[in-house]
Amino acid sequence: MKPDIQPRRSFAASLLMAIAAFLTSSPIHAMTPANRFFFSGAQAALEAAIRVDDSAAISRAIHDGGSVNAVGKFKVTPLMVAVDTQSPRAVQALLAAGASPNARAQDGNGPVSLAVKSCRANPYGPEIMLAIFKGGGNPDTRQPDGDPVLMRFILDHDAAGLALMKSLGANLNILDRGGDPLITNVAMSQDWDMVWALIELGVEVDYEHGKSRQPLSLALKGRYPAPDSPLYPYKLKVWHFLKDKGIALPPLDR
């Protein structure tokens, strides 16, 4: 038995040495978790500081030559990293140093769309989103799919979020990715609570004369939602509101 043991041990030792050599020479091994988009010098130090949300280290990296608007792998900028990693001190420090909140990465995302996507993240989502908009972020920014970032609040049935966006300068009459007013898109989806929220915020409603492929009168046809649905009272409010404005509407099915 002994003659067989030593060769096996030698093979195991050789295998371990080969694995170690591969890991040492592999480019993947050289890419540390702290530096995913910038790989050397002050720029890598800046990303590392952003990821641990260290504003003092961010200042040092900028002093050493790191650029707050540098474009790294996939056209990602330092501010995008700060928003994506939910690093509030980093976001503030980068904006104060001149970082652009309206830059775009290769996938079409940017600080604004990333901040809106994570606006409900605990505990810093709301704080970061507000910082991005107050730092010059465009509230009418479009998501990579072409819809305005306002659509996030529509999908979340977040009327307070829509009101906040209006206060930040968002155009609630903005067109969707298909070229129709946002409110008619929402109405065709039968999200009547959001339709009413938009109306209360003062959006335009008369799209009966060619301004939209899907006017509100069309969305009001049909039996959905059922009268016992929590959405039905909102549909009823919309119907009466438009009727009072003199817009010709079909009878409301019950």
Secondary structure by P-SEA (a helix, b strand, c coil): caaaaaaaaaaaaaaaaaaaaaaaaccccccccccccccccaaaaaaaaaaaccaaaaaaaaaacccccccccccccaaaaaaaaccaaaaaaaaaacccccccccccccaaaaaaaaccccccaaaaaaaaaaaccccccccccccccaaaaaaaccaaaaaaaaaacccccccccccccaaaaaaaacaaaaaaaaaaacccccccccccccccccccccccccccccaaaaaaaaaaaaaaaccccccccc
